[in-house]
Amino acid sequence: MINRILEQRQITVEDRDDLALRKLYEEAFPEDEQIPWGILVGLISEMNLDFTAYYVDNQLVGFTIVYSTNNYNWFWYFAVQPDLRGKGIGQQILTALINKYKGQRNILDMESPVHPCDNLEQRKRRHEFYLRNGFRDTNVYKTFDTVTMTIMMMGEGRFTDKDYDEILGDLKRFWWLDSGE
């Protein structure tokens, strides 16, 4: 799969019935980090999300969801098909995403690589992957229930707890984990 041509397709609310995308989303992220699929797809237009699917030879290989604010692009979701992880597809996707938002301040949150958990080695590899690609630690952490997230950044300036709270505030205007959905 390495160095195959990566095709990109913008996902819209009309794609809500795309079973391959939904399956990847539901497999790639723990249930407690997921927004129900129908709501997530609805947020594409409500929050002006950049939801991009990536294909090689017409086969879905991954997707990204980016939420752009006035100050940051939040690389919110990033998933690669499980059987393709570690084969260069994630690198191709992240490179395409970084190029798309080049010169801007980009952030992402990921499960902390320093807090005890069952998948610590996976988290450490993911953290190193982002460091190799130009992200840096912000020393901003947020704990949701039992999961601590660390925030990483690419670009000029700093990212603070207040900045993260503002992004979460935007999300809360449209949907939140305690919304009963």
SULDACOR-V998620 format. One record per residue. N is the residue number from 1. PHI is phi in whole degrees, 0 to 359 (999 if undefined). OMEGA is omega in whole degrees, 0 to 359 (* if undefined). D_LAST is the distance of its C-alpha to the last C-alpha in whole Angstrom. Layout:
# SULDACOR-V998620
[[N PHI OMEGA D_LAST] [N PHI OMEGA D_LAST]]
This chain:
# SULDACOR-V998620
[[1 999 182 38] [2 301 176 39] [3 63 171 40] [4 277 181 39] [5 289 182 38] [6 264 178 35] [7 262 180 33] [8 246 177 30] [9 222 177 28] [10 288 179 26] [11 264 180 22] [12 236 179 21] [13 300 178 18] [14 293 180 21] [15 268 185 20] [16 301 181 17] [17 264 179 19] [18 287 186 21] [19 292 180 20] [20 294 177 22] [21 297 181 20] [22 299 180 17] [23 299 179 19] [24 299 179 20] [25 302 184 17] [26 289 177 16] [27 275 188 19] [28 279 186 20] [29 238 177 17] [30 302 184 16] [31 305 182 13] [32 285 175 12] [33 253 183 13] [34 262 166 11] [35 265 178 9] [36 311 188 7] [37 310 182 11] [38 300 179 10] [39 290 180 9] [40 302 180 11] [41 296 177 14] [42 297 180 13] [43 290 180 14] [44 307 181 17] [45 275 181 19] [46 295 182 17] [47 256 183 18] [48 56 180 21] [49 280 172 20] [50 265 181 23] [51 256 184 21] [52 240 174 24] [53 258 183 25] [54 240 184 28] [55 229 169 31] [56 232 183 34] [57 52 179 36] [58 64 177 33] [59 253 178 31] [60 298 178 28] [61 246 180 28] [62 177 175 26] [63 206 174 23] [64 225 172 23] [65 230 181 20] [66 239 174 22] [67 250 180 21] [68 263 174 24] [69 248 177 25] [70 296 186 28] [71 251 187 29] [72 215 166 28] [73 253 180 26] [74 267 175 23] [75 285 194 23] [76 285 179 20] [77 234 179 19] [78 214 183 23] [79 227 175 23] [80 233 178 26] [81 308 184 26] [82 307 182 27] [83 285 181 31] [84 253 180 32] [85 293 181 31] [86 81 182 34] [87 244 175 36] [88 96 180 36] [89 293 179 33] [90 302 178 31] [91 297 179 34] [92 298 181 34] [93 294 181 31] [94 297 178 31] [95 299 178 34] [96 298 180 33] [97 293 178 30] [98 298 179 33] [99 296 180 35] [100 297 183 33] [101 250 182 32] [102 303 177 36] [103 80 179 37] [104 250 178 34] [105 270 184 32] [106 243 179 29] [107 231 171 27] [108 211 172 25] [109 241 180 23] [110 216 178 23] [111 300 186 23] [112 301 178 26] [113 273 182 30] [114 242 180 31] [115 265 183 29] [116 304 180 29] [117 192 180 27] [118 281 184 28] [119 241 185 28] [120 300 181 30] [121 297 177 32] [122 298 179 30] [123 297 179 28] [124 297 178 32] [125 297 180 33] [126 297 179 30] [127 300 179 31] [128 297 178 34] [129 302 180 33] [130 291 176 32] [131 300 179 35] [132 300 183 37] [133 262 172 36] [134 99 175 36] [135 278 177 33] [136 225 177 34] [137 288 178 33] [138 257 186 32] [139 62 173 32] [140 253 180 28] [141 231 174 26] [142 225 178 22] [143 250 177 21] [144 241 186 17] [145 55 183 17] [146 251 183 20] [147 251 176 20] [148 261 179 23] [149 256 173 23] [150 250 183 26] [151 253 179 26] [152 243 186 29] [153 220 172 31] [154 231 179 33] [155 118 183 35] [156 286 172 37] [157 90 182 36] [158 242 175 34] [159 229 187 30] [160 241 174 30] [161 304 180 27] [162 298 178 27] [163 299 180 26] [164 295 178 23] [165 299 178 22] [166 294 178 22] [167 295 178 21] [168 296 176 18] [169 297 175 18] [170 300 180 18] [171 298 181 14] [172 296 178 13] [173 294 184 15] [174 257 183 12] [175 189 174 9] [176 210 184 9] [177 306 181 8] [178 268 185 8] [179 283 178 6] [180 84 181 4] [181 272 * 0]]
